């Protein structure tokens, strides 16, 4: 394997690891935010966007 091919392979491997790490970080953060949102909703704190929505019976 030439030096150039080794360099390119290493660059691709590092990039793949970085992207996989970012995807994992986003997924873990999503789980944490959903858990926090569920805790807030269980405590009776609602989202502001819920106030803007009309109940299903009132929609035309």
MMTF fields as JSON, N, C-alpha, C and O atoms, coordinates in Angstrom:
{
  "mmtfVersion": "1.0.0",
  "mmtfProducer": "UNKNOWN",
  "numBonds": 239,
  "numAtoms": 240,
  "numGroups": 60,
  "numChains": 1,
  "numModels": 1,
  "chainsPerModel": [1],
  "groupsPerChain": [60],
  "chainIdList": ["A"],
  "bondAtomList": [4, 2, 8, 6, 12, 10, 16, 14, 20, 18, 24, 22, 28, 26, 32, 30, 36, 34, 40, 38, 44, 42, 48, 46, 52, 50, 56, 54, 60, 58, 64, 62, 68, 66, 72, 70, 76, 74, 80, 78, 84, 82, 88, 86, 92, 90, 96, 94, 100, 98, 104, 102, 108, 106, 112, 110, 116, 114, 120, 118, 124, 122, 128, 126, 132, 130, 136, 134, 140, 138, 144, 142, 148, 146, 152, 150, 156, 154, 160, 158, 164, 162, 168, 166, 172, 170, 176, 174, 180, 178, 184, 182, 188, 186, 192, 190, 196, 194, 200, 198, 204, 202, 208, 206, 212, 210, 216, 214, 220, 218, 224, 222, 228, 226, 232, 230, 236, 234],
  "bondOrderList": [1, 1, 1, 1, 1, 1, 1, 1, 1, 1, 1, 1, 1, 1, 1, 1, 1, 1, 1, 1, 1, 1, 1, 1, 1, 1, 1, 1, 1, 1, 1, 1, 1, 1, 1, 1, 1, 1, 1, 1, 1, 1, 1, 1, 1, 1, 1, 1, 1, 1, 1, 1, 1, 1, 1, 1, 1, 1, 1],
  "groupList": [{"groupName": "UNK", "atomNameList": ["N", "CA", "C", "O"], "elementList": ["N", "C", "C", "O"], "formalChargeList": [0, 0, 0, 0], "bondAtomList": [1, 0, 2, 1, 3, 2], "bondOrderList": [1, 1, 2], "singleLetterCode": "X", "chemCompType": "L-PEPTIDE LINKING"}],
  "groupTypeList": [0, 0, 0, 0, 0, 0, 0, 0, 0, 0, 0, 0, 0, 0, 0, 0, 0, 0, 0, 0, 0, 0, 0, 0, 0, 0, 0, 0, 0, 0, 0, 0, 0, 0, 0, 0, 0, 0, 0, 0, 0, 0, 0, 0, 0, 0, 0, 0, 0, 0, 0, 0, 0, 0, 0, 0, 0, 0, 0, 0],
  "groupIdList": [1, 2, 3, 4, 5, 6, 7, 8, 9, 10, 11, 12, 13, 14, 15, 16, 17, 18, 19, 20, 21, 22, 23, 24, 25, 26, 27, 28, 29, 30, 31, 32, 33, 34, 35, 36, 37, 38, 39, 40, 41, 42, 43, 44, 45, 46, 47, 48, 49, 50, 51, 52, 53, 54, 55, 56, 57, 58, 59, 60],
  "secStructList": [7, 7, 2, 2, 2, 2, 2, 2, 2, 2, 2, 2, 2, 2, 2, 2, 2, 2, 2, 2, 2, 2, 2, 2, 2, 2, 2, 2, 2, 2, 2, 2, 2, 2, 2, 2, 2, 2, 2, 2, 2, 2, 6, 6, 7, 7, 7, 2, 2, 2, 2, 2, 1, 7, 7, 4, 4, 4, 7, 7],
  "xCoordList": [0.86, 0.0, 0.905, 1.834, 0.613, 1.449, 1.142, 0.132, 2.025, 1.864, 0.603, -0.11, 0.342, -0.846, -2.118, -3.049, -2.169, -3.355, -3.568, -4.705, -2.491, -2.588, -3.144, -3.98, -2.666, -3.146, -4.643, -5.396, -5.069, -6.473, -7.339, -8.413, -6.882, -7.634, -7.783, -8.853, -6.719, -6.77, -7.718, -8.457, -7.705, -8.6, -10.053, -10.891, -10.36, -11.729, -12.136, -13.266, -11.246, -11.558, -11.822, -12.767, -10.998, -11.178, -12.491, -13.213, -12.796, -14.047, -15.245, -16.217, -15.191, -16.295, -16.497, -17.633, -15.412, -15.517, -16.109, -16.927, -15.7, -16.228, -17.725, -18.484, -18.147, -19.569, -20.366, -21.451, -19.853, -20.541, -20.653, -21.676, -19.609, -19.653, -20.697, -21.41, -20.791, -21.789, -23.208, -24.095, -23.425, -24.747, -25.109, -26.244, -24.169, -24.417, -24.726, -25.614, -24.011, -24.229, -25.631, -26.319, -26.053, -27.38, -28.463, -29.452, -28.287, -29.288, -29.384, -30.483, -28.251, -28.267, -28.9, -29.639, -28.61, -29.188, -30.699, -31.455, -31.134, -32.565, -33.287, -34.353, -32.705, -33.309, -33.405, -34.413, -32.364, -32.363, -33.432, -34.142, -33.557, -34.561, -35.975, -36.852, -36.213, -37.535, -37.868, -39.008, -36.877, -37.082, -37.42, -38.335, -36.679, -36.959, -38.348, -39.062, -38.731, -40.048, -41.144, -42.156, -40.955, -41.939, -42.062, -43.165, -40.94, -40.972, -41.716, -42.495, -41.477, -42.17, -43.673, -44.484, -44.037, -45.452, -46.123, -47.289, -45.407, -45.961, -46.172, -47.064, -45.355, -45.484, -46.57, -46.85, -47.175, -48.248, -47.809, -48.62, -46.558, -46.049, -46.211, -45.678, -46.953, -47.242, -46.427, -45.893, -46.343, -45.643, -46.507, -47.734, -45.863, -46.61, -47.351, -48.42, -46.815, -47.472, -48.798, -49.651, -48.998, -50.271, -51.392, -52.546, -51.087, -52.104, -52.627, -53.796, -51.774, -52.166, -53.047, -53.81, -52.957, -53.75, -55.178, -55.443, -56.089, -57.489, -57.778, -57.15, -58.718, -59.121, -59.707, -60.205, -59.645, -60.112, -61.585, -61.952, -62.421, -63.847, -64.122, -65.132, -63.259, -63.483, -62.938, -63.233, -62.171, -61.594, -62.663, -63.514, -62.625, -63.644, -63.475, -64.258],
  "yCoordList": [-1.169, 0.0, 1.229, 1.34, 2.135, 3.335, 4.297, 4.172, 5.234, 6.217, 7.048, 7.385, 7.372, 8.168, 7.387, 7.943, 6.119, 5.305, 5.157, 5.163, 5.026, 4.94, 6.243, 6.226, 7.369, 8.676, 8.831, 9.275, 8.472, 8.597, 7.665, 8.059, 6.447, 5.497, 6.01, 5.902, 6.557, 7.103, 8.295, 8.445, 9.136, 10.303, 9.857, 10.411, 8.861, 8.345, 7.709, 7.892, 6.984, 6.326, 7.36, 7.217, 8.38, 9.428, 10.168, 10.477, 10.45, 11.129, 10.274, 10.786, 8.984, 8.082, 8.008, 7.997, 7.958, 7.945, 9.247, 9.234, 10.359, 11.655, 11.76, 12.222, 11.333, 11.384, 10.433, 10.788, 9.238, 8.289, 8.852, 8.679, 9.518, 10.137, 11.239, 11.345, 12.057, 13.119, 12.556, 13.067, 11.518, 10.887, 10.302, 10.45, 9.645, 9.087, 10.168, 10.0, 11.268, 12.382, 12.961, 13.241, 13.139, 13.677, 12.728, 13.176, 11.439, 10.474, 10.438, 10.37, 10.481, 10.51, 11.797, 11.773, 12.913, 14.185, 14.189, 14.738, 13.583, 13.491, 12.705, 13.109, 11.599, 10.801, 11.611, 11.542, 12.375, 13.183, 14.271, 14.5, 14.949, 16.005, 15.434, 16.05, 14.27, 13.645, 13.252, 13.395, 12.762, 12.399, 13.642, 13.616, 14.727, 15.968, 16.501, 16.972, 16.429, 16.899, 16.062, 16.605, 14.759, 13.891, 14.214, 14.203, 14.501, 14.863, 16.186, 16.318, 17.153, 18.434, 18.275, 18.852, 17.494, 17.282, 16.508, 16.756, 15.579, 14.836, 15.763, 15.533, 16.807, 17.765, 18.808, 19.662, 18.736, 19.664, 20.871, 21.755, 20.931, 22.047, 21.678, 20.67, 22.507, 22.222, 23.127, 24.15, 22.73, 23.531, 24.706, 24.614, 25.808, 26.974, 26.669, 27.232, 25.799, 25.479, 24.757, 24.774, 24.127, 23.464, 24.479, 24.165, 25.687, 26.709, 27.212, 27.58, 27.229, 27.745, 26.756, 27.166, 25.501, 24.486, 24.468, 24.618, 24.279, 24.152, 22.69, 21.804, 22.434, 21.037, 20.444, 21.173, 19.13, 18.441, 18.748, 18.832, 18.914, 19.145, 20.505, 20.665, 21.487, 22.83, 23.035, 24.059, 22.124, 22.295, 22.09, 21.211, 22.915, 22.77, 21.53, 21.286],
  "zCoordList": [0.0, 0.0, 0.0, 0.8, -0.905, -0.991, 0.155, 0.848, 0.326, 1.395, 1.171, 2.117, -0.095, -0.404, -0.077, 0.505, -0.441, -0.163, 1.35, 1.822, 2.093, 3.548, 4.129, 5.032, 3.598, 4.049, 3.764, 4.631, 2.569, 2.182, 3.031, 3.485, 3.245, 4.072, 5.508, 6.108, 6.039, 7.401, 7.467, 8.44, 6.453, 6.438, 6.399, 7.111, 5.572, 5.511, 6.844, 7.296, 7.46, 8.729, 9.83, 10.606, 9.894, 10.907, 10.671, 11.619, 9.414, 9.086, 9.46, 10.014, 9.167, 9.505, 11.015, 11.489, 11.768, 13.232, 13.761, 14.681, 13.184, 13.628, 13.354, 14.205, 12.168, 11.822, 12.705, 13.166, 12.947, 13.83, 15.247, 15.909, 15.703, 17.021, 17.106, 18.104, 16.072, 16.053, 16.015, 16.697, 15.23, 15.172, 16.529, 16.983, 17.175, 18.497, 19.51, 20.346, 19.447, 20.364, 20.186, 21.168, 18.934, 18.656, 19.169, 19.749, 18.963, 19.421, 20.944, 21.494, 21.622, 23.087, 23.612, 24.595, 22.958, 23.377, 23.135, 23.936, 22.041, 21.761, 22.858, 23.324, 23.257, 24.335, 25.622, 26.326, 25.932, 27.154, 27.085, 28.065, 25.93, 25.81, 25.886, 26.493, 25.283, 25.367, 26.8, 27.24, 27.518, 28.918, 29.743, 30.566, 29.52, 30.232, 29.9, 30.785, 28.637, 28.231, 28.883, 29.325, 28.946, 29.585, 31.074, 31.621, 31.73, 33.145, 33.355, 34.299, 32.484, 32.605, 32.369, 33.094, 31.36, 31.085, 32.214, 32.522, 32.832, 33.972, 35.17, 35.987, 35.272, 36.368, 36.082, 36.923, 34.904, 34.57, 33.775, 33.503, 33.397, 32.607, 31.139, 30.675, 30.419, 29.016, 28.108, 28.537, 26.847, 25.852, 25.424, 25.417, 25.069, 24.601, 23.316, 23.077, 22.487, 21.224, 21.447, 20.56, 22.601, 22.89, 23.056, 22.762, 23.519, 23.702, 22.363, 22.25, 21.358, 20.051, 19.288, 18.413, 19.594, 18.894, 19.404, 20.596, 18.459, 18.839, 19.13, 18.552, 20.019, 20.246, 18.968, 18.109, 18.847, 17.645, 17.321, 16.149, 18.34, 18.116, 17.496, 16.811, 17.713, 17.206, 15.805, 15.188, 15.288, 13.951, 12.905, 13.043, 11.832, 10.775, 9.951, 9.033]
}
